[in-house]
Amino acid sequence: MRPYLITAKPGRLNRAARWVGRWALRLLALLVMAVLGAVVLTVRCARPVTNYAATRAAWLELWAASITGIGPVGAAVGSGLTDEFVREFHKARTSAPV
């Protein structure tokens, strides 16, 4: 048998480095998932505050429109966007697999 055909088993250092690398990658993936989960939780928790601020802004714009006589431009644009979001939400909700 020729010596170049014999393959050596990976050494202890090589196996340990692979093991550490594998676990480091798993830890990194876990960290990324935890950060994304925290971001999603923060956005979901801030949703009522955002809705309240949007409602107050709409009322403020209507008040300013009544004082100045200029039409509520933001409300017209916002209602179109809201209708589009509702349409997309219902489309996704009804066509989602169960």
Contacts in CASP RR format, 6 or more apart in sequence:
PFRMAT RR
TARGET T0000
AUTHOR 0000-0000-0000
METHOD contacts of the structure
MODEL  1
MRPYLITAKPGRLNRAARWVGRWALRLLALLVMAVLGAVVLTVRCARPVT
NYAATRAAWLELWAASITGIGPVGAAVGSGLTDEFVREFHKARTSAPV
10 18 0 8 1.000
58 75 0 8 1.000
61 72 0 8 1.000
61 74 0 8 1.000
61 75 0 8 1.000
62 72 0 8 1.000
62 75 0 8 1.000
64 70 0 8 1.000
65 71 0 8 1.000
65 72 0 8 1.000
END
